[in-house]
Amino acid sequence: MSVRNQRPARDVGVSRSGAYTSLLPWQVRERRFAAAGLGRRGLNPDDVYAFLDRVAVDMATVYAALAQSRREVTRIKGELNRRNAAQEQPR
């Protein structure tokens, strides 16, 4: 595995937003591993790719649910702001 494809180590106390970047589904799908040489032990590339595809599907589901949650939060905040503004108006 090349250094370029390695994820940075996460230090305790380091904010995720600064030093950590989340993997995206397309990054998992496109990640490939070098096959072990002849006569050496190694992972079956087909199994690795099948697993990576499964992880990518799971990640896509999570990202979709997160996006839906964020839309719902935005909608609720907007409604709360409208209600607060209506209550603050003099009658």
C-alpha positions as CSV (number, residue, x, y, z in Angstrom):
1,M,0.0,0.0,0.0
2,S,1.4,3.4,-0.9
3,V,1.7,6.2,1.6
4,R,-0.6,8.2,-0.5
5,N,-3.5,5.8,0.2
6,Q,-2.9,5.5,3.9
7,R,-5.3,7.3,6.3
8,P,-3.6,9.6,8.7
9,A,-3.3,8.3,12.3
10,R,-5.8,9.9,14.6
11,D,-4.2,11.4,17.6
12,V,-6.2,11.5,20.9
13,G,-7.4,15.0,21.5
14,V,-7.1,16.0,17.8
15,S,-10.3,17.5,16.4
16,R,-11.8,15.4,13.6
17,S,-12.6,18.5,11.6
18,G,-8.9,19.5,11.3
19,A,-6.9,16.4,10.8
20,Y,-9.4,13.7,9.8
21,T,-11.2,13.5,6.5
22,S,-14.0,11.0,6.2
23,L,-14.0,8.4,3.4
24,L,-16.6,8.8,0.8
25,P,-18.3,5.9,-0.9
26,W,-16.5,6.4,-4.2
27,Q,-13.2,6.4,-2.4
28,V,-14.0,3.0,-0.9
29,R,-15.2,1.6,-4.2
30,E,-12.1,2.7,-6.1
31,R,-9.6,1.5,-3.5
32,R,-7.6,-1.4,-4.7
33,F,-5.0,-3.6,-3.0
34,A,-1.9,-5.1,-4.5
35,A,-2.1,-8.9,-4.8
36,A,0.4,-11.0,-2.9
37,G,3.1,-12.5,-5.1
38,L,3.2,-16.1,-6.2
39,G,3.8,-18.5,-3.4
40,R,3.0,-15.9,-0.8
41,R,0.0,-15.7,1.5
42,G,-2.4,-12.9,0.9
43,L,-6.0,-11.9,0.7
44,N,-8.2,-13.0,-2.2
45,P,-8.7,-9.7,-4.2
46,D,-12.2,-10.7,-5.2
47,D,-13.2,-11.0,-1.5
48,V,-11.6,-7.6,-0.7
49,Y,-13.4,-5.9,-3.6
50,A,-16.7,-7.5,-2.6
51,F,-16.2,-6.2,1.0
52,L,-15.3,-2.8,-0.2
53,D,-18.4,-2.6,-2.4
54,R,-20.5,-3.6,0.7
55,V,-18.8,-1.0,2.8
56,A,-19.5,1.6,0.1
57,V,-23.2,0.7,0.0
58,D,-23.4,1.0,3.7
59,M,-21.6,4.3,3.7
60,A,-23.9,5.7,1.0
61,T,-26.9,4.7,3.1
62,V,-25.5,6.4,6.1
63,Y,-24.6,9.6,4.1
64,A,-28.2,9.6,2.7
65,A,-29.7,9.3,6.2
66,L,-27.4,12.1,7.5
67,A,-28.5,14.3,4.6
68,Q,-32.1,13.6,5.4
69,S,-31.5,14.4,9.1
70,R,-29.9,17.7,8.2
71,R,-32.8,18.7,5.9
72,E,-35.2,17.9,8.8
73,V,-33.2,19.9,11.3
74,T,-33.2,22.9,8.8
75,R,-36.9,22.6,8.4
76,I,-37.6,22.4,12.1
77,K,-35.2,25.4,12.8
78,G,-37.0,27.4,10.2
79,E,-40.4,26.6,11.7
80,L,-39.2,27.5,15.2
81,N,-37.8,30.8,13.9
82,R,-41.1,31.6,12.3
83,R,-43.0,30.8,15.5
84,N,-40.6,32.9,17.6
85,A,-40.9,35.8,15.2
86,A,-44.7,35.6,15.3
87,Q,-44.7,35.6,19.1
88,E,-42.4,38.6,19.3
89,Q,-44.5,40.8,17.0
90,P,-46.6,43.4,18.9
91,R,-50.4,42.8,18.6
